[in-house]
Amino acid sequence: MNYFIKCKDYLFGNRMAEPSFAPLISKKVKATLFLGLLFTYGVYGKTEAQQVTLHINKGNLKSVFTEIKKQTGYHFFYDESLFNDLKQVNVDVSNQKLENVLKKLSDELPLQFEMHKNHIIVLPGAPKSMPQTLQQQSTIKGQLVAKKDGKPIENATISINGGNSRTSSDSKGNFSLQTVQAEGTLTISHLSFKPQTVRFNSATASALTIALEENDSALEEVVVVGFGTQKKVNLTGAISHVGKEAFENRPVANIGQALQGLVPNLNITFGNGSPNSTPGFNLRGGTSMNYNSNTGVFESVNGDPLVIIDGVESSTGALNQLNPNDIMDMSFIKDASAAAIYGTKAAYGVILVRTKRGEFNQKGKIAYNFDSNFDTPSGLPDILNAYEIQKSGMDRTLWTNGKPGTSDEKKLEMIQKYMDNPTPENAWYQEGNSIIWVANVNPFEEAVKKWTPMQKHTLNLSGGAESINYYISGGMQNQSGMYKINTDKLKRYNALMNINAKVNNWFSVFGKIGFDQTNFNSPYIVGGKGSIWSAMMGETNKNINMPIQTGPNDPLPNTYTDNILAWLSYGANNQSMDRRVSLLISPEFTLIPNALKLKADLSYQPQSYSLSRYSPKFNQVVDSWQYTSQQAEAAENRAYFDNNNTNKYLVNIYADYKKTWPRNIISLL
């Protein structure tokens, strides 16, 4: 199990009882560090048993942890919210093993403990069940109203803290919940209101009236809309907004992973699990129709949205190359207003991105961020072994009025011999001049890792004076693929410098230099062999009965076979480099104070893409003890090089007029 470490206060000397440590649902590890500090997390290991003596009467858990730390040196990591509503504890033990003391606490409290070297992590456990005779259901009833005008609140979520019960309020604001708790706390959440926590007990649970305060700050939030900005309260279009908090402190490899589940009607798809896989974005579902001449029917078409980064037209590929920690906010325009601003390019919606800036009159600060996560396969096929495949084929022949041949029976016998003694010599036998392969290879177990790591480092410097601010960032990402054999590897480098200067009261200028480069090495399967996954499914006997290589004592020792994993292993590979540079200068002239501005975006975007492919000569053994090559592309050493360079220039000049009255706003672009 992996965990999210929240220990900034502890590291900087603002001593808590212990730093917090809470579990993540996904299998990821996130550690946030600042320059000059190093936090080392350890791997679970077996430790020497330690004896503990405790005599605590009606004490709290923190005092128990403090005493254990004094006696053993173990540090406790926990989230203080776990201790809400917990009873006081009595601990009376003498010279007991630490593991036994922790088990005693775990049996009495809804907590569990995990020991990692010299750390003990406190995690939420399953609530302790009461005897059946004592568990009595009670009903919590209440009404939600707006604090401002007393109107009922519909579709708010009400949940019981520490339990699994939750519900939503109806059109009259009423709600009802079943629980076995005699007292506790409710949490109420709604998009338009501030979250609120309310206590209940047996006396108040049947008639709660809860007044929620409107979340005015969300309505005052500034959202990028086309070439300008608006407050959420003034928006009438289908526009969603995501702030920087969605990207900070999250161990994600790209923007697509960070946005999953955050934006209504934003559909994100991943083609495969490759580190270089680019997520696809769709804002409206099926947005067009296309006639398929092969099937004779019309099909729904999903188009890509227009991507604008800092006012400059870009692509989803460039978006996913950005460092998520450099994003300030994103807006998603999903209705026809997108086309009104950007024309037909925005027919499938618009994604607007702003990168981070510094702040005026801010002291310079340096921050270092380290992300690490471990990806695992979502699932692997549970396939038949070589004996089961051969036996089922013979049974099929028998059940269809046929009779298995002696060669089939001999192969079944030899497969069983190999499975009883899996040596290279038993992986084959000869019939005339032909090799009959009888090994038992599970390609998925041989080729796919159980987990693979990703690491990302980001260092940024920001600050500002009265008339200038700056944000400078550099990042590096290192990620491996899921193959055990000749796996793919990705390295990504990001650099960003944003400078904003107020020259005088009528002229300001914004400048940006962005650099993103992705280097990707991946195995190459020569033409004619298809993909690894289709070969595993479509050529069962070959990829299960053939070992990857012959044995050291075989007639042609240590030679690759025609197993698809041999093609993966022998050394053919692709090396690609995708480099993008963005140079932007945006002057702004104030013609009428607080009303009319003249703006321009002058951008230059060079992009380079190169691909180098090397496929060495591949000598293999297939069905006889002779060197051969099943594919022409592998019959000799081959190399392939491709290089593409693109230069893109963009000039935008526009005026922005905005006039505000107490109850009305006019905005022209």
URBELWO-V34705 format. One line per field, one symbol per residue. ss: DSSP state (A for helix, B for strand, O for the rest). A space follows every 50 residues. Layout:
ss->???
This chain:
ss->OOBBBBOAAAAOOOOOOOOBBBBOOOOBBBBOOOOOOOOOOOOOOOOOOO BBBBBBBBBOAAAAAAAAAAAAOOBBBOOAAAAOOOOOBBBBBBBBBAAA AAAAAAAAOOBBBBBBOOBBBBBBOOOOOOOOOOOOOBBBBBBBBBOOOO OBOOOOBBBBOOOOOBBBOOOOOBBBBBBOOOOBBBBBBBOOBBBBBBBB OOOOOOOBBBBBOBOAAAAAOBBBBOOBBBBAAAOOOOBBBBBAAAOOOO OOOOAAAAAOOOOOOOBBBOOOOOOOOOOBBBOOOOOBBBBBOOOOBBBB BOOOOBBBBOOBBBOAAAAAAOOAAABBBBBBBOOOAAAAAAAAAAOOOB BBBBBOOOOOOBBBBBBBBBBBBBBOOOOOOOOOOAAAAAAAAAAAAAAO OOOOOAAAAAAAAAAAAAAAOOOAAAABBBBOOBBBBOOOOOAAAAABOO OBBBBBBBBBBBBBOOOBBBBBBBBBBBBBOOBOOOOOBBBBBBBBBBBB BBBBOOBBBBBBBBBBBBBBBBBOOOOOOOOAAAAAAAOAAAAAAOOOBO OOOOOOOOOBOOOAAAAAAOOOBBBBBBBBBBBBBBBBBBBBOOOBBBBB BBBBBBBBBBBBBBBOOOOBOOOOOOOBOOOAAAOOOBBBBBBBBBBBBB BBBBBBBBBBOOOOBBBBO
